[in-house]
Amino acid sequence: MERTTMLPGQRCLGGFLALALAIALVIALPEAGSGQAAAPTRFFRGNSGLVDNFVNQLAEWQGAVAVGTQNGLTLIHPDRMESWKRGENGLPDASVRAVAAAGGRLWAGTHGHGLARLDGGRWQVFTQAGAGLPDDFVNALAPLGNRLFVGTREGLCTFDGLLCETIRLPGAAAGPVTCLAADAATVVAGTPAGAFRVTVDRQVTPVALGLSPEPAVDALALDAGMLFAAGEFGLVGLRPDGSRQAWGRDRFPSTRFAALLPIEAGVLCATARGLVLARSDGGVEQVSLGGDLSSPVAVTGLARTGGPLWVGTAGAGVIRLALPAVGTAAGPAVGALPTPPLTPAGGSPLTDVVVFPPPGMAATPGRTGDPRTGGPSPAPPDRSEKPRPYWTQGRVKPPKPKNVRFFQDILPVMVRECQACHTTGTGKGFPLNDPQMVIGYFKKAGFSRFAIDCEEAGGMFGKVDPKTFQLIQVWVKEGCRE
């Protein structure tokens, strides 16, 4: 074998190169370590899914989608999920009914525990007692300037993190605020007595929707100066010049609206019977959510982050539709009406759909690959065993409640989750403010009528937490004990 001999100069050069390489590695390692430390590390419950599948509202915040649910809040980032259960890290132990981004912060409105703001991974809470909110039951949030408008069961206020100022709505509108919409100059509040425009200096003006009497408004949207309002009357669009466009109630599969989102083709409407597009040319069509959702589900929230459309549902989680990125939404125009399709050529429903399920459940399959990233689609659902309810963690069924009593177990839940609508004088439906009346009703009517009202065609479909449903069922079965 030939042996290579290294000269003294070469040995010195080799030693110098080895030393330089060692120094370079020492310098490079801390940089790699710091890069790893800076990477996102805050994952809740193993980054395995939503807090639950019953979504109340969606909002875009810093490139993520904030999902307010019955059991907490989830942030869907492009690369991870971040969740807070009720009562976790300061988040109030209540249903999150409204979410909004204001002043660079994320805000959550709850039913029964006021308002919460995300500060450094923890939540700071503002209530009626501590901050002067009109009520701790928050229905809607909307930012305007450096203030957050807060719609509650008992009225409207503005809040800047320190000072809460009540805004008096006239006459019959002095009750609950059901929805809010904002642009750069105004906020519009929807109430059971119509809609009202509020300026930055808190001047209130009624909005004439062209209906008599002024109807209850359930959902609002503002876009390029155009106002959209929806309710039992259907959908109305008011242009800045005062002209209006109406889509009658008979055009929709349901007139229970939860959210509106203007796009170039018209207005996307979240209804109790699925996602509906009210087209700019006056037509109305159902939008397929794809996946394995063969029957319409109640759609409760809408948000858009660039191209994708995010759809929140009552029971089926959050669905992402890969709609084409066609610029800034302009809503129906007075002149020519461009109508880019929501389906590919040939009329086939969109198939690029991703469902983000709760922990322990698999995602709904989409295409064979993601056309934007080239990555694989989510794994198909696990069919090896019967799926558990959405609130089950790790497919372990929680113990069934027993020895349920009204004042100890049922009443706190009703105050927290039900009395926003079921209160004499401020809402609609059966009043729950008289405990003896409630006990007497269930003793006489039993559980079946309540269960029917919670089914898909009922007035409370998607509004009752399954845990609450089971608790009331056990209470009635045990004899409605006080």
N, C-alpha and C positions, 0 to 999 in steps of 0.2 A: 504493500500500500504506500502511495506517495504521501509524504509528510510535508506540510506547509510550514515554513519558518517565518515568524513575524519579526521584522526589524524593530529596534528600540523606538524609532520615531513613529512607526505604525502602532506600536503598543500604546504610546502616549496618546495618539489620536483616538484609538479605540476607547481608552479609558475616559477621555474627555467626552466622547459621544455618549457613552453609557451614563456618565454623570449628568449630562444635559437631558437625556431621556428621563432619568429618575426625577430631576427637578420638575420637568414638564408634567409628569404624572402626579407629583405632589400638588402642583398648582391646579391641575385639571380636576382632581377628585373633589375638593371642596366645592368647585363650581357645579359639578354634577349633583353633589349632595344638596346644595342650596336650591337647585332646580327641582329636585324631588320634594323638598320641603315646601316650595311655593305652589306645588300642584294641589288641586282640590283634594281635600282629605275628609271633608265633613259629609258623611253619608249616614242617613238614618235607616235603621232596620235593614242594613245590608244593601241599600240602594235597590230594593227589590220591587218597588211599585208604588202606587198611590196609597194615600192614607185610607181611602175607601172609594167605592165606585159611584156613590151618590154625590154628584157635583152640583154646587149651587151657583158658582160664577167663575169666569176666567178673566185674566188680565195679563197684558204683556208688561214685563218689568226687566230692563237691562238685558234684553235678548233671551230671557227665560219666560216661561208661561207659568203664572201663579194660578193654582187651582184651589179654590175654596170649597170645602166639602162639609158633610155633616159631622165628621170626626176629626177635622183638623185642616191643615194646609200643606200642599206640596208644590215645590218649584221644579219644573221640568226644564233643566238646562240642556244645551245641545249634547253634552257628554255624560250627564248624570242626573239623578234625582235627589232632591233634598226635602225632607218632610218633617213636620211637627205635628204630633198628635195633640188632641185636646189636653191642656194642662201641662204640656211639655215645654221647657225653657221659657216659661212665662206666658205662652199662648193661652188665652182664657179657655176654661173648660166649658165650651159652648160651640154650637154650630157656627161655622164661618159662612155668612150669607153674602158678604160683599168683599171684593179685593180691588185695590187701585194703587197706582204708582203716583206719588206726589212729592215734589221737592227732593227727588233722588232716593226716596225711601219707599218701602213697601208697607201698605196699610191693610188691615183686615178688620171688617166690621162683623161683630158677632151678635147672635140673638140671645140677649140676656146678660152679657158681660161687657158691653160697651165696645170701645175701639182699641185696637192694638197696632203698634208700630214696630217694625223689625229694626233692632239696633245691635249690630255686631253679633248676630247669631242668636240673640235673645229678644224677647218681646216686651215692650213697655206698654202698659195698659192705661187707658183713659176712660173714666166712667162718669155717670151722672153725678155721683157724690163727689168725686175728686176733681173733675175737669169742667163740670157744668153742662154736659150733654143734655139735650131735652129728654132723652130716654136711653136706656141701655140696650134696647132692641134696635139694631142698625139694619136697615133694608138696602141702602145704596150709598155709594161713595163716588165723588167726581172731583178732580183737581181743577182749580182755576187760579192762575197766578201763583202766589206763595201760600195759598190757603186751600184747605180741603173742605169741600161741601159734604155734609153728612146728613143723609135722610134717615129718619128714625120713625118709630111707631107713633111718636107724639110730636113730630114736626121736623123742621129743617134748621140747620145751623152751619156756621163756618168755624174751622178750627185750624190754628197754625202751630199746634204743638204746645202752646201755652195758654192762649186765650180762646174761649168759645163764645161766639156771638150768635144769638138766636135770630132767625129771620122769620118774621110773621107773615104767613100766607093768609090771604083774605077769606072771609066768610067760611063756607063749608069746607074749604081746603085746609083748615087749621088742624087737621088730624094727621093721619099717617102719610109719609112720603114713600111711595112704592118704588120709584126708579128715578135715576138722574142721568143726564147727558151733558157734556161740556165741549166747548170749542175754545178758541183763544180769547173770546170776549165775554161769553155768557154761559150760564148754566140753566138748563131747563129741568124743572121738577115735575114728575108725574104723580098725581094724587087720585083718590076716588072721585074728586070733583073737577077733574080736568088737568091741564098742563099750565105751568107758570114759568115765565122767563125771568131770571135773576141776573142783574149786571154785577160788575166788579164792586161797585159802590152799594150793592145790596138793594137796589131798586127792583120792585116786583111788578110784573105786568102779566095779565092773563093772556094765554095763547088761544086764539079762536081756531078750533080744528074744523069748523064748518058743520058741526053737528049740534043738534039741540034736543035736550039739554047737553051741556058739556059732559062727555062720558068719562068713566074711570079709565085711567091710562096705566097699562101694565109694563110697557117697554118703550124706550126712547133711544134715538140716535141723532147726532148732529154731524153733518158732513158738508164741507164747502158752503156753509151758510144755509143748507137745507135741513129741515127738521122732519124726522120720521117719528110717528107715534102709533102704537098698536094697543089693541084691547079687544073687548067683546065686539066692537064695531068693525073689526078688521084692521086695515093699515091705511094710514093717511100720510102723504108727503106734502110739506109746505115749502115752496120755493121762496127765496129772498124777495121776489117781486110780488108776493102775496098770492100767486096762483097755487092751486093744489092738485094733487093726483091721489085718487083713492082706489084701493083694492077692497072690495066688499067682503064681508065676513063669510059669505057663502063660497068664496074662492079658496078658503083654507080648510085643511082637514081638521083643524082645531083652532079655536080663537083664544086659547090660553097661551099667551106669548111670554117668554122669559127673557129674550134678548134680541137685538137687531144689529146687523152689521152691514153698512152700505159697501157695495163693491161696484165695479164698472158696469156689470150687467143689470144691476138693480139693488135689491135689499135682501140679504139672507135673514130669515126669520127662524128663531128657535121656538118651536111650539111643542105642545104636549103630545103631538103625533108626528114628530120627526122634524127634519130640517127642510125648510121650504124657501124657494127663491121667488120673490115678487119681482118680476122682470120690469125693466124700464118701459117696455112697450105695452104694459098693462096685464100681461099674462102671469100666471102663477104655476109653478111646477115643483114637484117633490125632488129633493136631492138625495141620491143614494149615499149611504154611509159605508157601503161596501162590507168586506169581511164576512162574518157569519151572522150579521144582524139582518135576518130575513124579514122581520116585522118591524114597523116603526117604533122607535123608542122615544121617550120624552127627552128633548134637547133643552138643556138648561143654561148653557153658556157658549159664547163665541169669542174668539180672539184670533188675531192674525199677526204673525211675526215674519215680515218680508213676504215670501211666497206661500209658505204653508198656512192652512186654515186649521185652527184647533176647535174642536167641538166637544163640549162637556155634556154628559148625559145623566139621567137619573137611573142608575143601575148598571150601565155598561161602560163606565169609566170615561177616559178621554180619548178621542180619536183625532189623529192628524191626517188631514187630506192634503196631498201634494198638488195644490192648485198652481196654475201657471202664474209667474210673477209678471203682472201687467201694469205696474206703476201704482200711483196714488189713486185711491178710490175717489170717485167724483159724484157718485149717485146719479139718479135720473136727471138728464139735462132737458132744457126746453126744446132744443133743436134736434139734431141727429142723435140717435141713441145707439152707440156701439154696444154689441152684445156678445162678448167673447164667451164661448161655451164653457159650462162647468163639466162637460164630459168630453172624452176624446172623439175624434171623427167616427161616425157610424152610430153614435148614440149610446155606446156601452158605458155603464157606470164606472166611475173611478175605481181602480183596484189598488192604487198605492195608498193603502190605509194601514195605520199602525194603531192598535189599541193598547193603552198603558193600563194594565189591570192592577188590582191590589196585590199585596204580598201573598205568595203561595199559589198564585194562579198564573197560567202562561199567557203570552201575548197572542193576539189574533194574527194569523199569517197574512203577509202582504204579497208583493211580487217576489220573483226569484232573486232579485237584486235591487238595491237602491239606485235609481238612475242618477242621483246626484253624487253619491260617494263611491258607487261600485261595490259597496259592502254587501254582506248577506242580509237577507230579511230575517225578522224575528223567528225563533223556533216555533214550530206548530204546537198547538195546545196539547197538554198531556191528557190523553183519553183513557189512561189506565184505571182511573177510579172516578167515581161520581164527584163533580165539583161541589165544593162547600160554599155556603153563603159568603158574600163579599167581606163580611167583618171577621171571618175566620182567619187566624194567623197560623201558618204552617199546617193547614188542614186539620187542626185540632179544635173540635167543637167546644165552645165554652159551656159551663154548667148552666142548666136551665134554672131560672129564678124560682123561688118558692117562698111561701109565707109572705106574700106581697100584700101590703096595706096601702090604702089611698094616701093618707097624710104623710106617711113615711117615705113611700116609694113613687107613687103616681103623681101626686101634686107637684113635687119639684120638677119633674120632667115636663109636665104641662105648662108650668110657668116659664120654663126655659125655652121650650120648643113650639108650643101650641098657641099661647095666648096672644101672640102678635096678630093673629087673624081672628081668633075666637074670643073677643072681648066686646061686651055690649057697648055700643056707642062709638067705638074706634075701628072696628073691623067688620068682618062678615062671617056668617056661619054660626053654628051652635055656640052659645056663650059658655065659657069655662070659668068665669069669675065667681060662680056660686058652687062651692064644693058639694053641698047637699043635692043640688040639681043634677050635677054630673053623676054622683053615686046613684041617685034615683033613676036616671036615664038608663045607665048600663044594667041596673038590676031588672028593669022592665024590658029593654030592647035586646039585651044580651050582646054578644060580640059580633054576630054575623053582619049587621048593618054597617058597623064600623069597618069591618074587613072588606065589604063590597066597595065602600067609598075609597079604600086604599088601592083597589085594583086599577088596571090601566084606564078604564073608562070613568073612574070615579074622580071626584073633585080634589081628593088628597093624594092622587097618584104621584109618586116621586117625592112627596113632602114629609113622609113619616119614616123615621129611622127604623130599620128592621128590629133593632134592640127594643125600641119603644113599642113597636107592634107586638113583640113577644111578651113584653112586660105587662101590657094591658090585657093580652089574651090570658095570661096566667092569673092575673088579678080577677078577671071576670069568672074564670073557671073555678077559682077558689071561693067565690061567693061575694065579690065586691066588698071585702072587709075594709072598715075604716081604719 
